[in-house]
Amino acid sequence: MGDLFLKRRENWWVWITWGVLGCIICHYLLIYVSNAWVSLSSPVLLLVLITTWMNFNRRFDFFAALKIFMVVASISVIPLMAEKFNSWEKLIHIAIDSGAVFLCIVFVSIVCAFLARRPKQYY
């Protein structure tokens, strides 16, 4: 039966560490490429890597995986947002770019959480 009624507590320091690793990779990629959308690929690839591990483990439900992906992705895009907020000349461009990055993060996190969820178990 597995752990039917056992609630597992997440070790959030592990996921924060993954987010910091994604932040460092995004920062270095942003320095070398200087294209915001290309540097957004590093957090997405990090989320895909975590998705494959979660799918192999099969212990995460959809909402737990979604919370984890949102935390990792939010920490990973900090250098990208800091680079956008460095130039204050066009405030509307900052708002549109930040909204687009946020929507991209939410979409990728939902897709990854859907792929990483554990299958339904029938007892």
Secondary structure as UniProt FT lines:
FT   HELIX           12..33
FT   HELIX           36..39
FT   HELIX           41..57
FT   HELIX           62..76
FT   HELIX           78..86
FT   HELIX           91..116
//
